[in-house]
Amino acid sequence: MPASRMTIKGQVTIPKEIRERLDLHPGDQVEFLQEDNVIRVCKRVETSPFARYRGYLRALAGQDPDDLLDQLRGEPDP
């Protein structure tokens, strides 16, 4: 099993083999999970705050954007 030494600042290099297994790249975040006396390192996968809206407007596909805006704005006042 790969190992690493902690620096005086508490920094640890994640061995290349582990980085490749977890598909870790510079800038990725990792989580440390404690289970009894074991610490697990996991890649943090954040979902986009917009992910829940993906496909929300699918029913409007193919419609003219100007017509959609007119519908949203409603009838103009005389």
mmCIF file of the N, C-alpha and C atoms, coordinates in Angstrom:
data_MODEL
# 
_entry.id   MODEL 
# 
loop_
_atom_site.group_PDB 
_atom_site.id 
_atom_site.type_symbol 
_atom_site.label_atom_id 
_atom_site.label_alt_id 
_atom_site.label_comp_id 
_atom_site.label_asym_id 
_atom_site.label_entity_id 
_atom_site.label_seq_id 
_atom_site.pdbx_PDB_ins_code 
_atom_site.Cartn_x 
_atom_site.Cartn_y 
_atom_site.Cartn_z 
_atom_site.occupancy 
_atom_site.B_iso_or_equiv 
_atom_site.pdbx_formal_charge 
_atom_site.auth_seq_id 
_atom_site.auth_comp_id 
_atom_site.auth_asym_id 
_atom_site.auth_atom_id 
_atom_site.pdbx_PDB_model_num 
ATOM 1   N N  . MET A 1 1  ? 0.848   -1.172 0.000   1.00 0.00 ? 1  MET A N  1 
ATOM 2   C CA . MET A 1 1  ? 0.000   0.000  0.000   1.00 0.00 ? 1  MET A CA 1 
ATOM 3   C C  . MET A 1 1  ? 0.894   1.236  0.000   1.00 0.00 ? 1  MET A C  1 
ATOM 4   N N  . PRO A 1 2  ? 0.614   2.199  -0.885  1.00 0.00 ? 2  PRO A N  1 
ATOM 5   C CA . PRO A 1 2  ? 1.415   3.423  -0.938  1.00 0.00 ? 2  PRO A CA 1 
ATOM 6   C C  . PRO A 1 2  ? 1.334   4.199  0.372   1.00 0.00 ? 2  PRO A C  1 
ATOM 7   N N  . ALA A 1 3  ? 2.402   4.910  0.686   1.00 0.00 ? 3  ALA A N  1 
ATOM 8   C CA . ALA A 1 3  ? 2.448   5.705  1.916   1.00 0.00 ? 3  ALA A CA 1 
ATOM 9   C C  . ALA A 1 3  ? 3.018   7.081  1.593   1.00 0.00 ? 3  ALA A C  1 
ATOM 10  N N  . SER A 1 4  ? 2.826   8.003  2.525   1.00 0.00 ? 4  SER A N  1 
ATOM 11  C CA . SER A 1 4  ? 3.325   9.362  2.368   1.00 0.00 ? 4  SER A CA 1 
ATOM 12  C C  . SER A 1 4  ? 3.670   9.908  3.738   1.00 0.00 ? 4  SER A C  1 
ATOM 13  N N  . ARG A 1 5  ? 4.566   10.869 3.781   1.00 0.00 ? 5  ARG A N  1 
ATOM 14  C CA . ARG A 1 5  ? 4.976   11.471 5.050   1.00 0.00 ? 5  ARG A CA 1 
ATOM 15  C C  . ARG A 1 5  ? 4.372   12.863 5.162   1.00 0.00 ? 5  ARG A C  1 
ATOM 16  N N  . MET A 1 6  ? 3.892   13.212 6.345   1.00 0.00 ? 6  MET A N  1 
ATOM 17  C CA . MET A 1 6  ? 3.291   14.512 6.579   1.00 0.00 ? 6  MET A CA 1 
ATOM 18  C C  . MET A 1 6  ? 4.377   15.548 6.848   1.00 0.00 ? 6  MET A C  1 
ATOM 19  N N  . THR A 1 7  ? 4.187   16.758 6.279   1.00 0.00 ? 7  THR A N  1 
ATOM 20  C CA . THR A 1 7  ? 5.135   17.848 6.516   1.00 0.00 ? 7  THR A CA 1 
ATOM 21  C C  . THR A 1 7  ? 4.808   18.522 7.845   1.00 0.00 ? 7  THR A C  1 
ATOM 22  N N  . ILE A 1 8  ? 5.670   19.442 8.244   1.00 0.00 ? 8  ILE A N  1 
ATOM 23  C CA . ILE A 1 8  ? 5.464   20.174 9.497   1.00 0.00 ? 8  ILE A CA 1 
ATOM 24  C C  . ILE A 1 8  ? 4.177   21.009 9.444   1.00 0.00 ? 8  ILE A C  1 
ATOM 25  N N  . LYS A 1 9  ? 3.741   21.362 8.229   1.00 0.00 ? 9  LYS A N  1 
ATOM 26  C CA . LYS A 1 9  ? 2.505   22.131 8.055   1.00 0.00 ? 9  LYS A CA 1 
ATOM 27  C C  . LYS A 1 9  ? 1.267   21.237 7.975   1.00 0.00 ? 9  LYS A C  1 
ATOM 28  N N  . GLY A 1 10 ? 1.427   19.946 8.105   1.00 0.00 ? 10 GLY A N  1 
ATOM 29  C CA . GLY A 1 10 ? 0.299   19.024 8.057   1.00 0.00 ? 10 GLY A CA 1 
ATOM 30  C C  . GLY A 1 10 ? -0.087  18.614 6.645   1.00 0.00 ? 10 GLY A C  1 
ATOM 31  N N  . GLN A 1 11 ? 0.750   18.913 5.677   1.00 0.00 ? 11 GLN A N  1 
ATOM 32  C CA . GLN A 1 11 ? 0.454   18.572 4.287   1.00 0.00 ? 11 GLN A CA 1 
ATOM 33  C C  . GLN A 1 11 ? 0.948   17.168 3.962   1.00 0.00 ? 11 GLN A C  1 
ATOM 34  N N  . VAL A 1 12 ? 0.149   16.470 3.170   1.00 0.00 ? 12 VAL A N  1 
ATOM 35  C CA . VAL A 1 12 ? 0.490   15.110 2.758   1.00 0.00 ? 12 VAL A CA 1 
ATOM 36  C C  . VAL A 1 12 ? 0.324   15.028 1.244   1.00 0.00 ? 12 VAL A C  1 
ATOM 37  N N  . THR A 1 13 ? 1.287   14.436 0.580   1.00 0.00 ? 13 THR A N  1 
ATOM 38  C CA . THR A 1 13 ? 1.172   14.198 -0.854  1.00 0.00 ? 13 THR A CA 1 
ATOM 39  C C  . THR A 1 13 ? 0.422   12.891 -1.057  1.00 0.00 ? 13 THR A C  1 
ATOM 40  N N  . ILE A 1 14 ? -0.613  12.951 -1.870  1.00 0.00 ? 14 ILE A N  1 
ATOM 41  C CA . ILE A 1 14 ? -1.364  11.724 -2.183  1.00 0.00 ? 14 ILE A CA 1 
ATOM 42  C C  . ILE A 1 14 ? -0.570  10.997 -3.264  1.00 0.00 ? 14 ILE A C  1 
ATOM 43  N N  . PRO A 1 15 ? -0.177  9.756  -3.007  1.00 0.00 ? 15 PRO A N  1 
ATOM 44  C CA . PRO A 1 15 ? 0.631   9.024  -3.982  1.00 0.00 ? 15 PRO A CA 1 
ATOM 45  C C  . PRO A 1 15 ? -0.052  8.932  -5.350  1.00 0.00 ? 15 PRO A C  1 
ATOM 46  N N  . LYS A 1 16 ? 0.757   8.927  -6.393  1.00 0.00 ? 16 LYS A N  1 
ATOM 47  C CA . LYS A 1 16 ? 0.259   8.921  -7.766  1.00 0.00 ? 16 LYS A CA 1 
ATOM 48  C C  . LYS A 1 16 ? -0.742  7.789  -8.009  1.00 0.00 ? 16 LYS A C  1 
ATOM 49  N N  . GLU A 1 17 ? -0.442  6.607  -7.506  1.00 0.00 ? 17 GLU A N  1 
ATOM 50  C CA . GLU A 1 17 ? -1.331  5.451  -7.695  1.00 0.00 ? 17 GLU A CA 1 
ATOM 51  C C  . GLU A 1 17 ? -2.733  5.740  -7.155  1.00 0.00 ? 17 GLU A C  1 
ATOM 52  N N  . ILE A 1 18 ? -2.803  6.377  -5.994  1.00 0.00 ? 18 ILE A N  1 
ATOM 53  C CA . ILE A 1 18 ? -4.095  6.706  -5.379  1.00 0.00 ? 18 ILE A CA 1 
ATOM 54  C C  . ILE A 1 18 ? -4.779  7.820  -6.163  1.00 0.00 ? 18 ILE A C  1 
ATOM 55  N N  . ARG A 1 19 ? -4.018  8.843  -6.578  1.00 0.00 ? 19 ARG A N  1 
ATOM 56  C CA . ARG A 1 19 ? -4.594  9.941  -7.375  1.00 0.00 ? 19 ARG A CA 1 
ATOM 57  C C  . ARG A 1 19 ? -5.207  9.410  -8.657  1.00 0.00 ? 19 ARG A C  1 
ATOM 58  N N  . GLU A 1 20 ? -4.517  8.469  -9.286  1.00 0.00 ? 20 GLU A N  1 
ATOM 59  C CA . GLU A 1 20 ? -5.043  7.894  -10.528 1.00 0.00 ? 20 GLU A CA 1 
ATOM 60  C C  . GLU A 1 20 ? -6.303  7.077  -10.267 1.00 0.00 ? 20 GLU A C  1 
ATOM 61  N N  . ARG A 1 21 ? -6.306  6.289  -9.183  1.00 0.00 ? 21 ARG A N  1 
ATOM 62  C CA . ARG A 1 21 ? -7.478  5.480  -8.842  1.00 0.00 ? 21 ARG A CA 1 
ATOM 63  C C  . ARG A 1 21 ? -8.701  6.335  -8.566  1.00 0.00 ? 21 ARG A C  1 
ATOM 64  N N  . LEU A 1 22 ? -8.476  7.475  -7.891  1.00 0.00 ? 22 LEU A N  1 
ATOM 65  C CA . LEU A 1 22 ? -9.588  8.373  -7.539  1.00 0.00 ? 22 LEU A CA 1 
ATOM 66  C C  . LEU A 1 22 ? -9.860  9.406  -8.628  1.00 0.00 ? 22 LEU A C  1 
ATOM 67  N N  . ASP A 1 23 ? -9.068  9.397  -9.705  1.00 0.00 ? 23 ASP A N  1 
ATOM 68  C CA . ASP A 1 23 ? -9.191  10.370 -10.787 1.00 0.00 ? 23 ASP A CA 1 
ATOM 69  C C  . ASP A 1 23 ? -9.085  11.793 -10.243 1.00 0.00 ? 23 ASP A C  1 
ATOM 70  N N  . LEU A 1 24 ? -8.075  12.019 -9.396  1.00 0.00 ? 24 LEU A N  1 
ATOM 71  C CA . LEU A 1 24 ? -7.849  13.328 -8.789  1.00 0.00 ? 24 LEU A CA 1 
ATOM 72  C C  . LEU A 1 24 ? -6.941  14.176 -9.672  1.00 0.00 ? 24 LEU A C  1 
ATOM 73  N N  . HIS A 1 25 ? -7.292  15.457 -9.776  1.00 0.00 ? 25 HIS A N  1 
ATOM 74  C CA . HIS A 1 25 ? -6.521  16.402 -10.565 1.00 0.00 ? 25 HIS A CA 1 
ATOM 75  C C  . HIS A 1 25 ? -6.311  17.667 -9.744  1.00 0.00 ? 25 HIS A C  1 
ATOM 76  N N  . PRO A 1 26 ? -5.313  18.500 -10.108 1.00 0.00 ? 26 PRO A N  1 
ATOM 77  C CA . PRO A 1 26 ? -5.097  19.741 -9.365  1.00 0.00 ? 26 PRO A CA 1 
ATOM 78  C C  . PRO A 1 26 ? -6.386  20.562 -9.270  1.00 0.00 ? 26 PRO A C  1 
ATOM 79  N N  . GLY A 1 27 ? -6.691  21.023 -8.077  1.00 0.00 ? 27 GLY A N  1 
ATOM 80  C CA . GLY A 1 27 ? -7.897  21.806 -7.843  1.00 0.00 ? 27 GLY A CA 1 
ATOM 81  C C  . GLY A 1 27 ? -9.072  20.985 -7.337  1.00 0.00 ? 27 GLY A C  1 
ATOM 82  N N  . ASP A 1 28 ? -9.011  19.647 -7.476  1.00 0.00 ? 28 ASP A N  1 
ATOM 83  C CA . ASP A 1 28 ? -10.087 18.801 -6.959  1.00 0.00 ? 28 ASP A CA 1 
ATOM 84  C C  . ASP A 1 28 ? -10.109 18.866 -5.434  1.00 0.00 ? 28 ASP A C  1 
ATOM 85  N N  . GLN A 1 29 ? -11.281 18.657 -4.864  1.00 0.00 ? 29 GLN A N  1 
ATOM 86  C CA . GLN A 1 29 ? -11.404 18.615 -3.412  1.00 0.00 ? 29 GLN A CA 1 
ATOM 87  C C  . GLN A 1 29 ? -11.517 17.167 -2.954  1.00 0.00 ? 29 GLN A C  1 
ATOM 88  N N  . VAL A 1 30 ? -10.975 16.905 -1.765  1.00 0.00 ? 30 VAL A N  1 
ATOM 89  C CA . VAL A 1 30 ? -11.096 15.578 -1.169  1.00 0.00 ? 30 VAL A CA 1 
ATOM 90  C C  . VAL A 1 30 ? -11.764 15.719 0.196   1.00 0.00 ? 30 VAL A C  1 
ATOM 91  N N  . GLU A 1 31 ? -12.423 14.671 0.619   1.00 0.00 ? 31 GLU A N  1 
ATOM 92  C CA . GLU A 1 31 ? -13.065 14.625 1.931   1.00 0.00 ? 31 GLU A CA 1 
ATOM 93  C C  . GLU A 1 31 ? -12.346 13.592 2.779   1.00 0.00 ? 31 GLU A C  1 
ATOM 94  N N  . PHE A 1 32 ? -12.308 13.840 4.080   1.00 0.00 ? 32 PHE A N  1 
ATOM 95  C CA . PHE A 1 32 ? -11.739 12.886 5.022   1.00 0.00 ? 32 PHE A CA 1 
ATOM 96  C C  . PHE A 1 32 ? -12.875 12.396 5.903   1.00 0.00 ? 32 PHE A C  1 
ATOM 97  N N  . LEU A 1 33 ? -13.160 11.112 5.833   1.00 0.00 ? 33 LEU A N  1 
ATOM 98  C CA . LEU A 1 33 ? -14.253 10.517 6.593   1.00 0.00 ? 33 LEU A CA 1 
ATOM 99  C C  . LEU A 1 33 ? -13.675 9.588  7.650   1.00 0.00 ? 33 LEU A C  1 
ATOM 100 N N  . GLN A 1 34 ? -14.116 9.775  8.895   1.00 0.00 ? 34 GLN A N  1 
ATOM 101 C CA . GLN A 1 34 ? -13.619 8.923  9.975   1.00 0.00 ? 34 GLN A CA 1 
ATOM 102 C C  . GLN A 1 34 ? -14.658 7.868  10.315  1.00 0.00 ? 34 GLN A C  1 
ATOM 103 N N  . GLU A 1 35 ? -14.220 6.631  10.331  1.00 0.00 ? 35 GLU A N  1 
ATOM 104 C CA . GLU A 1 35 ? -15.047 5.486  10.716  1.00 0.00 ? 35 GLU A CA 1 
ATOM 105 C C  . GLU A 1 35 ? -14.246 4.695  11.739  1.00 0.00 ? 35 GLU A C  1 
ATOM 106 N N  . ASP A 1 36 ? -14.654 4.787  12.980  1.00 0.00 ? 36 ASP A N  1 
ATOM 107 C CA . ASP A 1 36 ? -13.901 4.189  14.082  1.00 0.00 ? 36 ASP A CA 1 
ATOM 108 C C  . ASP A 1 36 ? -12.474 4.744  14.064  1.00 0.00 ? 36 ASP A C  1 
ATOM 109 N N  . ASN A 1 37 ? -11.469 3.900  13.927  1.00 0.00 ? 37 ASN A N  1 
ATOM 110 C CA . ASN A 1 37 ? -10.078 4.348  13.915  1.00 0.00 ? 37 ASN A CA 1 
ATOM 111 C C  . ASN A 1 37 ? -9.497  4.407  12.508  1.00 0.00 ? 37 ASN A C  1 
ATOM 112 N N  . VAL A 1 38 ? -10.361 4.476  11.515  1.00 0.00 ? 38 VAL A N  1 
ATOM 113 C CA . VAL A 1 38 ? -9.921  4.493  10.121  1.00 0.00 ? 38 VAL A CA 1 
ATOM 114 C C  . VAL A 1 38 ? -10.346 5.813  9.480   1.00 0.00 ? 38 VAL A C  1 
ATOM 115 N N  . ILE A 1 39 ? -9.447  6.439  8.737   1.00 0.00 ? 39 ILE A N  1 
ATOM 116 C CA . ILE A 1 39 ? -9.752  7.646  7.989   1.00 0.00 ? 39 ILE A CA 1 
ATOM 117 C C  . ILE A 1 39 ? -9.782  7.273  6.513   1.00 0.00 ? 39 ILE A C  1 
ATOM 118 N N  . ARG A 1 40 ? -10.880 7.623  5.860   1.00 0.00 ? 40 ARG A N  1 
ATOM 119 C CA . ARG A 1 40 ? -11.011 7.380  4.418   1.00 0.00 ? 40 ARG A CA 1 
ATOM 120 C C  . ARG A 1 40 ? -10.880 8.694  3.686   1.00 0.00 ? 40 ARG A C  1 
ATOM 121 N N  . VAL A 1 41 ? -10.186 8.670  2.552   1.00 0.00 ? 41 VAL A N  1 
ATOM 122 C CA . VAL A 1 41 ? -10.059 9.846  1.695   1.00 0.00 ? 41 VAL A CA 1 
ATOM 123 C C  . VAL A 1 41 ? -10.912 9.588  0.464   1.00 0.00 ? 41 VAL A C  1 
ATOM 124 N N  . CYS A 1 42 ? -11.815 10.515 0.189   1.00 0.00 ? 42 CYS A N  1 
ATOM 125 C CA . CYS A 1 42 ? -12.723 10.370 -0.952  1.00 0.00 ? 42 CYS A CA 1 
ATOM 126 C C  . CYS A 1 42 ? -12.685 11.629 -1.797  1.00 0.00 ? 42 CYS A C  1 
ATOM 127 N N  . LYS A 1 43 ? -12.832 11.473 -3.087  1.00 0.00 ? 43 LYS A N  1 
ATOM 128 C CA . LYS A 1 43 ? -12.944 12.622 -3.970  1.00 0.00 ? 43 LYS A CA 1 
ATOM 129 C C  . LYS A 1 43 ? -14.305 13.255 -3.758  1.00 0.00 ? 43 LYS A C  1 
ATOM 130 N N  . ARG A 1 44 ? -14.331 14.564 -3.533  1.00 0.00 ? 44 ARG A N  1 
ATOM 131 C CA . ARG A 1 44 ? -15.599 15.268 -3.354  1.00 0.00 ? 44 ARG A CA 1 
ATOM 132 C C  . ARG A 1 44 ? -16.139 15.602 -4.740  1.00 0.00 ? 44 ARG A C  1 
ATOM 133 N N  . VAL A 1 45 ? -17.324 15.122 -5.019  1.00 0.00 ? 45 VAL A N  1 
ATOM 134 C CA . VAL A 1 45 ? -17.972 15.387 -6.292  1.00 0.00 ? 45 VAL A CA 1 
ATOM 135 C C  . VAL A 1 45 ? -19.150 16.305 -6.009  1.00 0.00 ? 45 VAL A C  1 
ATOM 136 N N  . GLU A 1 46 ? -18.981 17.549 -6.394  1.00 0.00 ? 46 GLU A N  1 
ATOM 137 C CA . GLU A 1 46 ? -20.046 18.510 -6.165  1.00 0.00 ? 46 GLU A CA 1 
ATOM 138 C C  . GLU A 1 46 ? -20.918 18.593 -7.408  1.00 0.00 ? 46 GLU A C  1 
ATOM 139 N N  . THR A 1 47 ? -22.205 18.635 -7.179  1.00 0.00 ? 47 THR A N  1 
ATOM 140 C CA . THR A 1 47 ? -23.113 18.798 -8.297  1.00 0.00 ? 47 THR A CA 1 
ATOM 141 C C  . THR A 1 47 ? -23.327 20.282 -8.534  1.00 0.00 ? 47 THR A C  1 
ATOM 142 N N  . SER A 1 48 ? -23.573 20.607 -9.754  1.00 0.00 ? 48 SER A N  1 
ATOM 143 C CA . SER A 1 48 ? -23.837 21.987 -10.117 1.00 0.00 ? 48 SER A CA 1 
ATOM 144 C C  . SER A 1 48 ? -25.136 22.439 -9.458  1.00 0.00 ? 48 SER A C  1 
ATOM 145 N N  . PRO A 1 49 ? -25.200 23.676 -8.966  1.00 0.00 ? 49 PRO A N  1 
ATOM 146 C CA . PRO A 1 49 ? -26.461 24.157 -8.394  1.00 0.00 ? 49 PRO A CA 1 
ATOM 147 C C  . PRO A 1 49 ? -27.560 24.224 -9.456  1.00 0.00 ? 49 PRO A C  1 
ATOM 148 N N  . PHE A 1 50 ? -27.172 24.165 -10.713 1.00 0.00 ? 50 PHE A N  1 
ATOM 149 C CA . PHE A 1 50 ? -28.139 24.230 -11.802 1.00 0.00 ? 50 PHE A CA 1 
ATOM 150 C C  . PHE A 1 50 ? -28.560 22.847 -12.301 1.00 0.00 ? 50 PHE A C  1 
ATOM 151 N N  . ALA A 1 51 ? -27.950 21.795 -11.763 1.00 0.00 ? 51 ALA A N  1 
ATOM 152 C CA . ALA A 1 51 ? -28.222 20.435 -12.243 1.00 0.00 ? 51 ALA A CA 1 
ATOM 153 C C  . ALA A 1 51 ? -29.696 20.065 -12.123 1.00 0.00 ? 51 ALA A C  1 
ATOM 154 N N  . ARG A 1 52 ? -30.364 20.531 -11.077 1.00 0.00 ? 52 ARG A N  1 
ATOM 155 C CA . ARG A 1 52 ? -31.777 20.159 -10.900 1.00 0.00 ? 52 ARG A CA 1 
ATOM 156 C C  . ARG A 1 52 ? -32.679 20.801 -11.943 1.00 0.00 ? 52 ARG A C  1 
ATOM 157 N N  . TYR A 1 53 ? -32.183 21.841 -12.635 1.00 0.00 ? 53 TYR A N  1 
ATOM 158 C CA . TYR A 1 53 ? -32.985 22.504 -13.665 1.00 0.00 ? 53 TYR A CA 1 
ATOM 159 C C  . TYR A 1 53 ? -32.720 21.955 -15.061 1.00 0.00 ? 53 TYR A C  1 
ATOM 160 N N  . ARG A 1 54 ? -31.742 21.054 -15.164 1.00 0.00 ? 54 ARG A N  1 
ATOM 161 C CA . ARG A 1 54 ? -31.404 20.501 -16.468 1.00 0.00 ? 54 ARG A CA 1 
ATOM 162 C C  . ARG A 1 54 ? -32.623 19.797 -17.068 1.00 0.00 ? 54 ARG A C  1 
ATOM 163 N N  . GLY A 1 55 ? -32.963 20.181 -18.286 1.00 0.00 ? 55 GLY A N  1 
ATOM 164 C CA . GLY A 1 55 ? -34.108 19.591 -18.973 1.00 0.00 ? 55 GLY A CA 1 
ATOM 165 C C  . GLY A 1 55 ? -35.430 20.260 -18.647 1.00 0.00 ? 55 GLY A C  1 
ATOM 166 N N  . TYR A 1 56 ? -35.422 21.254 -17.771 1.00 0.00 ? 56 TYR A N  1 
ATOM 167 C CA . TYR A 1 56 ? -36.648 21.919 -17.325 1.00 0.00 ? 56 TYR A CA 1 
ATOM 168 C C  . TYR A 1 56 ? -37.389 22.600 -18.478 1.00 0.00 ? 56 TYR A C  1 
ATOM 169 N N  . LEU A 1 57 ? -36.650 23.137 -19.424 1.00 0.00 ? 57 LEU A N  1 
ATOM 170 C CA . LEU A 1 57 ? -37.261 23.859 -20.543 1.00 0.00 ? 57 LEU A CA 1 
ATOM 171 C C  . LEU A 1 57 ? -37.350 23.023 -21.814 1.00 0.00 ? 57 LEU A C  1 
ATOM 172 N N  . ARG A 1 58 ? -37.154 21.734 -21.688 1.00 0.00 ? 58 ARG A N  1 
ATOM 173 C CA . ARG A 1 58 ? -37.156 20.856 -22.860 1.00 0.00 ? 58 ARG A CA 1 
ATOM 174 C C  . ARG A 1 58 ? -38.452 20.958 -23.657 1.00 0.00 ? 58 ARG A C  1 
ATOM 175 N N  . ALA A 1 59 ? -39.572 21.166 -22.987 1.00 0.00 ? 59 ALA A N  1 
ATOM 176 C CA . ALA A 1 59 ? -40.866 21.252 -23.675 1.00 0.00 ? 59 ALA A CA 1 
ATOM 177 C C  . ALA A 1 59 ? -40.945 22.490 -24.568 1.00 0.00 ? 59 ALA A C  1 
ATOM 178 N N  . LEU A 1 60 ? -40.091 23.472 -24.329 1.00 0.00 ? 60 LEU A N  1 
ATOM 179 C CA . LEU A 1 60 ? -40.111 24.704 -25.119 1.00 0.00 ? 60 LEU A CA 1 
ATOM 180 C C  . LEU A 1 60 ? -39.142 24.664 -26.294 1.00 0.00 ? 60 LEU A C  1 
ATOM 181 N N  . ALA A 1 61 ? -38.422 23.571 -26.458 1.00 0.00 ? 61 ALA A N  1 
ATOM 182 C CA . ALA A 1 61 ? -37.423 23.453 -27.522 1.00 0.00 ? 61 ALA A CA 1 
ATOM 183 C C  . ALA A 1 61 ? -38.067 23.648 -28.887 1.00 0.00 ? 61 ALA A C  1 
ATOM 184 N N  . GLY A 1 62 ? -37.371 24.401 -29.744 1.00 0.00 ? 62 GLY A N  1 
ATOM 185 C CA . GLY A 1 62 ? -37.837 24.611 -31.107 1.00 0.00 ? 62 GLY A CA 1 
ATOM 186 C C  . GLY A 1 62 ? -38.770 25.799 -31.271 1.00 0.00 ? 62 GLY A C  1 
ATOM 187 N N  . GLN A 1 63 ? -39.182 26.403 -30.186 1.00 0.00 ? 63 GLN A N  1 
ATOM 188 C CA . GLN A 1 63 ? -40.075 27.555 -30.282 1.00 0.00 ? 63 GLN A CA 1 
ATOM 189 C C  . GLN A 1 63 ? -39.259 28.830 -30.489 1.00 0.00 ? 63 GLN A C  1 
ATOM 190 N N  . ASP A 1 64 ? -39.881 29.792 -31.111 1.00 0.00 ? 64 ASP A N  1 
ATOM 191 C CA . ASP A 1 64 ? -39.227 31.070 -31.373 1.00 0.00 ? 64 ASP A CA 1 
ATOM 192 C C  . ASP A 1 64 ? -39.027 31.828 -30.059 1.00 0.00 ? 64 ASP A C  1 
ATOM 193 N N  . PRO A 1 65 ? -37.788 32.216 -29.731 1.00 0.00 ? 65 PRO A N  1 
ATOM 194 C CA . PRO A 1 65 ? -37.530 32.922 -28.468 1.00 0.00 ? 65 PRO A CA 1 
ATOM 195 C C  . PRO A 1 65 ? -38.338 34.207 -28.319 1.00 0.00 ? 65 PRO A C  1 
ATOM 196 N N  . ASP A 1 66 ? -38.558 34.935 -29.420 1.00 0.00 ? 66 ASP A N  1 
ATOM 197 C CA . ASP A 1 66 ? -39.352 36.165 -29.339 1.00 0.00 ? 66 ASP A CA 1 
ATOM 198 C C  . ASP A 1 66 ? -40.794 35.863 -28.949 1.00 0.00 ? 66 ASP A C  1 
ATOM 199 N N  . ASP A 1 67 ? -41.351 34.778 -29.494 1.00 0.00 ? 67 ASP A N  1 
ATOM 200 C CA . ASP A 1 67 ? -42.716 34.387 -29.125 1.00 0.00 ? 67 ASP A CA 1 
ATOM 201 C C  . ASP A 1 67 ? -42.794 33.997 -27.653 1.00 0.00 ? 67 ASP A C  1 
ATOM 202 N N  . LEU A 1 68 ? -41.757 33.286 -27.172 1.00 0.00 ? 68 LEU A N  1 
ATOM 203 C CA . LEU A 1 68 ? -41.733 32.900 -25.757 1.00 0.00 ? 68 LEU A CA 1 
ATOM 204 C C  . LEU A 1 68 ? -41.689 34.129 -24.855 1.00 0.00 ? 68 LEU A C  1 
ATOM 205 N N  . LEU A 1 69 ? -40.887 35.132 -25.228 1.00 0.00 ? 69 LEU A N  1 
ATOM 206 C CA . LEU A 1 69 ? -40.819 36.354 -24.432 1.00 0.00 ? 69 LEU A CA 1 
ATOM 207 C C  . LEU A 1 69 ? -42.157 37.085 -24.433 1.00 0.00 ? 69 LEU A C  1 
ATOM 208 N N  . ASP A 1 70 ? -42.805 37.134 -25.594 1.00 0.00 ? 70 ASP A N  1 
ATOM 209 C CA . ASP A 1 70 ? -44.118 37.775 -25.668 1.00 0.00 ? 70 ASP A CA 1 
ATOM 210 C C  . ASP A 1 70 ? -45.118 37.062 -24.754 1.00 0.00 ? 70 ASP A C  1 
ATOM 211 N N  . GLN A 1 71 ? -45.063 35.724 -24.719 1.00 0.00 ? 71 GLN A N  1 
ATOM 212 C CA . GLN A 1 71 ? -45.958 34.955 -23.856 1.00 0.00 ? 71 GLN A CA 1 
ATOM 213 C C  . GLN A 1 71 ? -45.672 35.233 -22.383 1.00 0.00 ? 71 GLN A C  1 
ATOM 214 N N  . LEU A 1 72 ? -44.405 35.327 -22.036 1.00 0.00 ? 72 LEU A N  1 
ATOM 215 C CA . LEU A 1 72 ? -44.033 35.604 -20.652 1.00 0.00 ? 72 LEU A CA 1 
ATOM 216 C C  . LEU A 1 72 ? -44.466 36.999 -20.208 1.00 0.00 ? 72 LEU A C  1 
ATOM 217 N N  . ARG A 1 73 ? -44.354 37.954 -21.114 1.00 0.00 ? 73 ARG A N  1 
ATOM 218 C CA . ARG A 1 73 ? -44.692 39.336 -20.774 1.00 0.00 ? 73 ARG A CA 1 
ATOM 219 C C  . ARG A 1 73 ? -46.201 39.558 -20.755 1.00 0.00 ? 73 ARG A C  1 
ATOM 220 N N  . GLY A 1 74 ? -46.922 38.727 -21.448 1.00 0.00 ? 74 GLY A N  1 
ATOM 221 C CA . GLY A 1 74 ? -48.370 38.891 -21.488 1.00 0.00 ? 74 GLY A CA 1 
ATOM 222 C C  . GLY A 1 74 ? -48.771 39.940 -22.508 1.00 0.00 ? 74 GLY A C  1 
ATOM 223 N N  . GLU A 1 75 ? -50.048 40.243 -22.528 1.00 0.00 ? 75 GLU A N  1 
ATOM 224 C CA . GLU A 1 75 ? -50.587 41.213 -23.463 1.00 0.00 ? 75 GLU A CA 1 
ATOM 225 C C  . GLU A 1 75 ? -50.146 42.622 -23.074 1.00 0.00 ? 75 GLU A C  1 
ATOM 226 N N  . PRO A 1 76 ? -49.701 43.413 -24.045 1.00 0.00 ? 76 PRO A N  1 
ATOM 227 C CA . PRO A 1 76 ? -49.330 44.802 -23.729 1.00 0.00 ? 76 PRO A CA 1 
ATOM 228 C C  . PRO A 1 76 ? -50.583 45.622 -23.363 1.00 0.00 ? 76 PRO A C  1 
ATOM 229 N N  . ASP A 1 77 ? -50.399 46.579 -22.455 1.00 0.00 ? 77 ASP A N  1 
ATOM 230 C CA . ASP A 1 77 ? -51.505 47.454 -22.069 1.00 0.00 ? 77 ASP A CA 1 
ATOM 231 C C  . ASP A 1 77 ? -51.791 48.432 -23.199 1.00 0.00 ? 77 ASP A C  1 
ATOM 232 N N  . PRO A 1 78 ? -53.103 48.680 -23.495 1.00 0.00 ? 78 PRO A N  1 
ATOM 233 C CA . PRO A 1 78 ? -53.455 49.627 -24.578 1.00 0.00 ? 78 PRO A CA 1 
ATOM 234 C C  . PRO A 1 78 ? -53.111 51.057 -24.237 1.00 0.00 ? 78 PRO A C  1 
# 
